Amino acid sequence: MKVLFVCTANKLRSPTAEDVFRDYPGIEAMSAGTDANAPTPLTKELVASVDLIIVMENHHREWIRRKFRKNRPADSRIITLNIPDEYERGDPELIELLKSKVTLRLDKMTGKA
């Protein structure tokens, strides 16, 4: 299953999530940002290529809905974690938050739960 983690700049939260879940069994983790200057900007091709999109905040979800209005992913394919932009990349607290909010969902989707 291809999972895309999304934040604004694709420099702190979403790359941390990609790092955390990179070796998770049955998951191909990627990250992108809603900002045009992000190292990996979110594109319609990227959105279309993944099974699940996990966004850090609700405004990322709404940005995806507006930007990809014609080819909008189903709401069930977008999960919001509600993790604010107050963590550095690799922050242990951020890693624990990601694990606690994402692991059970991934286990259910991959049949491990």
RACORRA-V797906 format. One record per backbone hydrogen bond with DSSP energy under -0.5 kcal/mol. CO is the residue of the C=O (numbers start at 0). NH is the residue of the N-H. E is the energy in kcal/mol with one decimal. If there is no record, write none. Layout:
BEGIN
[[CO & NH & E] [CO & NH & E]]
END
This chain:
BEGIN
[[0 & 2 & -0.6] [0 & 27 & -2.9] [1 & 50 & -2.0] [1 & 51 & -1.7] [2 & 4 & -0.5] [2 & 29 & -2.2] [3 & 53 & -3.3] [4 & 31 & -2.2] [5 & 55 & -1.9] [6 & 33 & -1.8] [7 & 34 & -2.6] [8 & 38 & -0.7] [11 & 15 & -1.4] [12 & 16 & -2.4] [13 & 17 & -2.5] [14 & 18 & -2.5] [15 & 19 & -2.6] [16 & 20 & -2.4] [17 & 21 & -0.8] [18 & 21 & -0.6] [20 & 23 & -1.3] [23 & 26 & -2.0] [26 & 28 & -0.6] [27 & 2 & -2.4] [29 & 4 & -2.7] [31 & 6 & -1.6] [32 & 41 & -2.6] [34 & 37 & -1.9] [37 & 40 & -0.5] [39 & 32 & -2.3] [42 & 46 & -2.5] [43 & 47 & -2.3] [44 & 48 & -1.2] [45 & 49 & -0.6] [46 & 49 & -0.9] [51 & 3 & -2.7] [52 & 54 & -0.6] [52 & 78 & -2.8] [53 & 5 & -2.6] [54 & 80 & -2.5] [55 & 82 & -3.0] [56 & 59 & -1.2] [56 & 60 & -1.2] [57 & 61 & -2.5] [58 & 62 & -2.0] [59 & 63 & -2.2] [60 & 64 & -2.2] [61 & 65 & -2.4] [62 & 66 & -3.1] [63 & 67 & -2.3] [65 & 68 & -1.1] [68 & 71 & -0.8] [73 & 76 & -2.2] [74 & 77 & -1.6] [76 & 52 & -3.3] [78 & 54 & -3.0] [81 & 83 & -0.6] [83 & 85 & -2.1] [87 & 90 & -1.9] [90 & 94 & -2.5] [91 & 95 & -2.2] [92 & 96 & -2.3] [93 & 97 & -2.8] [94 & 98 & -2.5] [95 & 99 & -2.6] [96 & 100 & -2.1] [97 & 101 & -2.3] [98 & 102 & -1.6] [101 & 105 & -2.6] [102 & 106 & -2.7] [103 & 107 & -2.2] [104 & 108 & -2.2] [105 & 109 & -2.1] [106 & 111 & -3.0] [106 & 112 & -1.3] [107 & 110 & -0.7]]
END
